[in-house]
């Protein structure tokens, strides 16, 4: 997004005033305020930061970061923050304008720094931004965010040592999760290892877990599928004898449902792609979201599902 919305521009004068009084943002406590752009990053920051920081997320569950338009409330929040956590890899095209205009420069950590991106020729960003579905990449993000949180609260403080301990525990849990994902997806028959989705969000997932991934839309949900794209997907479903196609929580399901009608296959999902699930749902954390996606994929593609147990070896 090249410019802020008109409402956001009008709000900038109010932001400058609001930034002078951070007590409102901190609701009466002295905890540093950390603002995260996406729901995945808000959960990651909360898991690692714990009660040492106050985490505020810009996006809500089910939101689409490709199409999101910041609000005046977002500008005020960023202006009063002590640290901003963003995904990077051109996922949030709106965040740089928001950072520039909402109270000046803010300390920022880019979660994807150090990730080896998947190059996408013809896509305006040049790379696939959905890095979190490769769990080794998520560990990179956790280290990036955790390191900045430790600096924010002080490495020698009680809070800083607790943050470091939570980071190490989270990394261990992601290692266990990765092992479990491999075990579940390995039960899917080879000829059925094809994941056909609404938009092209699962390339890192496919790379990590040896599954063919095809999206009806492109990398970003602001790309529209053509009739040729639709025809190609229908032909692919028939050719591969795919048992299911998948809708997503943050993408209009109409086109993928049309594919299902014209091929007679099951509509599975909805998968979580650009957002985690609602707070009280099984997918209300990043780990829960990954687990739910693997459950839906494994069951729909003919594998054997067993639940992920926290702490399993």
N, C-alpha and C positions, 0 to 999 in steps of 0.2 A: 504494500500500500504506500503510495508516494506522498500522501498528505493525510493529516488527521481529519477526522470528521468535523463538520462545522460546530457541532456541540462541544467537541473537545477543545477546539481552538478558542471558543468563547470562554471556556472554563479556565484557561491558563492564568488569567489574572487572579481568579479565586485560588488557584493552586499556589501561586506565589505567596498569597496571604496565609493559606493553610500550612504551608511548609514552615512558617515561622513558629508554629506551635505543634511540636511533635507529641505533646502529651495526649492530644486527642487520638492520634494513631495508636499510641501504646496503651490506651485504656487504663491509665493509672498505674502501670508497672514499668520497670526499667529494663525489661527484656528487649534485646535488639529485634527490630522488625525485619523479616526476610520475606520478600515478595517473589513468588515463583510464577512463571507464565502459564505452564500447562498443569493439568491435574496430576500427571505422572511425576513431574518435578516437585509439585507441592507435597505429594506423599513422601517422596524420597527425602526432601528437606525435613519433613516432620519426623520420619523414622530415625534420621541421624541426629537432628537437632534436639529432639525431645523437648523437655521443658526449659532448656537453656535459651530458646528463642521463641518468638511468636511468628508463626508462618501464616502468610496470607496468599491465597491463590487468585490469580486474575481469572482464569478459566473455571467454569463449573462442569461437573460430570455431564458427558454427552455433547459438550461444545466442540466446535471444529476450529482448531488453531489456524488452518489455512484461510478461513473466511472471516475470522473474528474481527470486529471493529471495536477499538477501545472506547471506554466511556469516560465521562468526567470523573467518576469515582475512581477509576483505574489511575488516572493522572494524579489525583490527590494521594492515592496509596503509594505510588512510586515516589512521589515527591517527599514523602515522609518515611521512606524506607532506609534501612542501614545497609542492605545488600539486596541485589536483584539476581535471581537465578533464571537464566534463559536456556533454551534448548540448543539454538544455533542451527547451522546447516540450512539456513533460509526457511525454517519451518514457520516462524512467526514473522511474517513480512512487516508487521505493524510495530514491533517492539522497539526498533531503533528510533523511529519518530517519537514514540512515547517517551523513551529515555531522554532524548534530546530536548523535548519540550516540557517535560514534567519536573520542573524544579532544578534543572541543570544536570551535570554528570552525577551518576550514582555508581558506587562500587558494584561491579557486575562479575558474575562467574558464568562462563559458557560451558554447560554440562558436557557438550560433545567434543570439547578440546581434546585432541589425542586419538579420537576415533578414526579408523580408516573408512572413509565414506565410500559408498557405492556410487560410481559415476553414472550419470544419466544424460546421454547426449540428447539435445533437443529440448530438455527441460530448462526453464529460465534460471533456476538456481544452480544447475549443473550437477547436483548431487541429490541422492535420496535422503530426506531428513529423518526417516523413521528408524533411527539407529537403535532404539531401546529394545527392539525385538530380538536382537542378538545379545545374549546376556553377558558376554564378555565386554561388550560395549557399555552395558548398564553398570558394570563394575568400574569402568573408567569414569562414568558420570558420577558415581557415588564417591569416588576418590576426589574428583574435582570439587564437588559440593562439600564433602566432609572436610577437606583441607581448608576451604574458605571459612567454614563455620568455626573450626578450631581457632583460626586466626581472629575471627570476629569476637569470640568470647574470651580469648586468651588461652594459649596452650598450657600454661602453668596453673590455671585456675581449676577449681573442682569441676566447674561446668565444662571447661575445655577437655579435661581428662575423661569426663563422662561422654562427651561427644565423640572422642576418639574411640572409646570402647564400643559405642553404638555403631560407629562406622565399621569396625572390625566384625561385629556380630552380623551386620547387614551383608557384608561381603561374603561371610561364611554361608549365610542363608541363600544368597544368590548362587553360590557354587552348588549347594544341595539341590536347588531348584533346576539348575541347568542339567545336572545329572538325571533328575527325574523327567525332565522334558525329553531328553534323548531316549530314555527307556520307554516312555509312553509312545512316542512317535515311531520308534523302531518297530512297534507291533502293527503298524499300518502296512498292508500288502504293497509291494513295490509298484505294481501297476495302478494303484489307487492313490499314489502320493502326489496329488495335484490339488493345489489350493486356489480356487477361482473365486475372487472377491469383487466387491463393488468398486474399490479403487486400489491403486497399486501401493499398499502400505506394508506389505509383508516380505519384501525382497531380502531384508536382513534375516528374517526368520527362516526363509527358504535356504539362504546361504549357510546358516548355522546348522540347520537340521535336515538338509538334503531332501527338500520338498520343492517341487516345481510350483511356482507362484505366478498367477496371471491376474491382473486387475482389469476390470472393464473400463474404468476411467484411468487417467494418468496418475502421477505421483501426488498431485494436488487436486483437491475436490473442486477447485475452480476451473479445471479442465473438463470440457464436455465430451462425452463419448459420441462418436459418429455412428451412422448406420452401418458403415463398414466395420467399425470396432465391434458393434453388436453382433453382426453376422459372423465375424471371426471367432468370437467367444462361443457362439452357438455351435459352430463347426468343431471347435476344440472340445467342447463337452461331449459331443457325439463321438469324435475320434478317440478320445481318451477313455470313454465310457466312465466319466466321472460320476460317482454316486451322489454328489451334492455340490451345490454352489452356496456361497456364503454372503449374507448381508452383514452390514456393520452398523454399530449404534449411532455413529455420527454422520452417516451418509444416507441420502434418499434411496430406499430399496427398490424403486419402481423398475429400473432397468434390469437388475439382477433377477428380480421376480419374473420379468418377461422372458429372460433366458430360461428360467426353470419351467415356465409354462410351455415354451416351444420345444423343450427337450424332454420334459417329463421327469426331471430329476428333483430331488428333495431340496427345499430351501432350508439351510442350516444357519445357526447363529442366533442372534446377531453377535458377531465378533466385536471386540473392543480394539479399535485401531488408534485413533488420535486422542483418546480419553480413557481414563479408568472408569469404573462403575460408581454408582451412588454409594455414599458413605456406609450405609448399613447393609449393603448387598455383599454377596460372596466376592464380587470383583471390586470392593471398595478400597483396596490397596493395589499397588503395582504388582506385588506377588500374587494377590488374589486374582487380578486381571489376567496375568499370564497363565495362571492355573486354569481359570475358566476358559480361556481361549483354547488351551491344549485339550481340555475336556471335550469341548464342542468339536474340535477338529478330529480328535481321535475317534470319538463315537460316530461322527458322520462319515468318515472315510474308512471305516471298517477295522479300526484298531481295538486294542484292549485297554480300557481306562481303569486306573486305580488312583485314588485321591493322593494329592501331595500332602505329606504330614510334616509340619514344622519340626525341624530337628532330626528328620530321618537321615540316615547315612547312605 
